[in-house]
């Protein structure tokens, strides 16, 4: 899994596991407690069906993707965002582009 900080492009290989680590900082640059967050991926922005949703784990400070989460994704471009919730407020980061690359090895023999 690869994340480009400038373009916000998230690239993953179908079937791979990985994580996206997030730090939440205040205006002074000090790390603060993270809100409840979920990373969502859809094929199209207008779609009502999620290709994948991954909750944020405050202990690891990451969104962690397992093999089972990405194994059935079709290669191509998707959209993704992160929704943050705290004290009744909601803020969304995104939408951004996610690129799923096809894998060569589908099963180990």
matplotlib code that plots the C-alpha trace (Angstrom):
import matplotlib.pyplot as plt

x = [0.0, 1.3, 0.0, 1.2, 1.0, 0.8, -1.9, -3.6, -3.5, -3.9, -2.5, -3.0, -2.4, -5.5, -5.2, -2.5, -2.6, -1.3, -2.0, -2.3, -1.0, -2.6, -1.5, -3.9, -2.3, -3.6, -2.6, 0.6, 1.6, 1.0, -0.5, -4.1, -6.6, -8.0, -11.8, -13.8, -12.8, -13.6, -12.0, -14.5, -13.8, -16.4, -16.1, -17.8, -18.6, -22.3, -22.4, -24.3, -22.3, -19.0, -16.2, -14.5, -14.8, -12.0, -12.3, -9.4, -7.7, -6.6, -4.1, -2.1, -3.0, -3.8, -6.4, -5.4, -6.3, -6.3, -6.0, -9.7, -10.6, -8.8, -8.9, -12.1, -11.6, -11.5, -8.5, -9.3, -9.8, -12.0, -12.8, -12.0, -12.5, -12.1, -15.0, -14.2, -16.8, -16.4, -18.7, -21.6, -19.6, -18.7, -15.9, -14.8, -11.4, -11.7, -12.8, -9.5, -8.5, -7.7, -6.0, -6.3, -3.7, -4.3, -2.1, -0.3, -0.4, -4.0, -3.3, -0.2, 0.2]
y = [0.0, 3.4, 6.9, 10.0, 12.9, 15.6, 14.1, 12.1, 9.1, 5.8, 2.8, -0.8, -4.2, -6.4, -9.0, -7.2, -6.2, -2.9, 0.1, 3.8, 5.5, 8.8, 11.5, 14.1, 17.3, 20.7, 24.1, 24.0, 20.7, 18.7, 15.3, 15.1, 12.3, 11.1, 11.3, 8.2, 7.7, 5.4, 5.2, 4.4, 3.3, 3.3, 2.6, 5.9, 8.9, 8.5, 4.8, 3.8, 0.6, 0.5, -1.5, -1.3, 0.4, 0.2, 1.7, 3.7, 1.8, 4.4, 1.9, 1.5, 4.9, 3.3, 2.1, -1.6, -3.5, -7.3, -9.7, -10.5, -6.8, -6.3, -9.8, -9.3, -5.7, -5.3, -3.4, 0.2, 3.6, 4.2, 7.2, 7.3, 9.6, 9.6, 10.6, 11.9, 12.2, 13.8, 15.5, 15.4, 17.0, 15.4, 16.3, 14.6, 14.5, 13.9, 12.6, 11.4, 8.8, 5.2, 3.0, -0.8, -2.6, -6.2, -8.9, -11.7, -14.4, -15.2, -18.4, -20.1, -23.7]
z = [0.0, -0.9, -0.1, -1.9, 0.5, -2.2, -4.5, -1.7, -4.1, -2.3, -4.2, -3.2, -4.9, -4.8, -2.1, -0.2, 3.5, 4.7, 6.9, 6.7, 9.8, 10.8, 13.3, 14.6, 15.6, 16.9, 15.5, 17.6, 16.0, 19.2, 18.8, 20.2, 20.8, 17.5, 16.9, 15.8, 12.2, 9.3, 5.9, 3.1, -0.5, -3.3, -7.0, -7.9, -5.8, -6.7, -5.7, -2.6, -2.3, -0.4, -1.8, 1.6, 5.0, 7.6, 11.1, 12.7, 15.5, 18.1, 19.7, 16.4, 15.1, 11.8, 9.3, 8.8, 5.6, 5.7, 2.8, 3.1, 2.8, -0.6, -2.2, -4.2, -5.3, -9.1, -10.4, -11.4, -9.9, -6.8, -4.6, -0.9, 2.1, 5.9, 8.0, 11.5, 14.3, 17.7, 20.2, 17.7, 14.9, 11.6, 9.2, 6.1, 4.5, 0.8, -1.6, -3.1, -5.6, -4.8, -7.4, -7.0, -9.1, -10.2, -8.7, -10.5, -7.8, -6.9, -5.0, -3.7, -5.0]

ax = plt.figure().add_subplot(projection="3d")
ax.plot(x, y, z, "-o")
ax.set_aspect("equal")
plt.show()
